[in-house]
Amino acid sequence: MESLTTATLAAALTALVNSTAGEAGKAAWASLKTFVTARLIRHPESADALAALEGSAGGHAAAEHLASILFTLAQEDQTDSAWLQTWCTEVRSVAPVNNVVAGRAHVSGNVIQAHTISGGIKL
């Protein structure tokens, strides 16, 4: 199982928001809303972050913002961490992440798509 990071959470959120995952996607989104709502006392800003991602203001920045809040929740509580880990795994199964190199790209060798890299990359 992949370790829980802000990047894995942001990828799962982005995949879910941008997918056509049908009922399974709706169920995953509803469970996240329930999770966030239950923790509003600890992190009241999470409701606004969730609404921004869900609404017209959604996008990569909104996903990263909510992901950072969720990651903080995971660091504060092992139960939250385990729930988010399971949730990310479920989202990846119903809304897989697809990265595409398109346009006039000429690729010779490996391609790495990343937002933030800390440390080296070895292929």
PyMOL commands that set and color helices and strands:
alter all, ss='L'
color gray80, all
select helices_A, chain A and resi 6-17+22-38+45-54+60-76+78-94
alter helices_A, ss='H'
color red, helices_A
deselect
rebuild
show_as cartoon
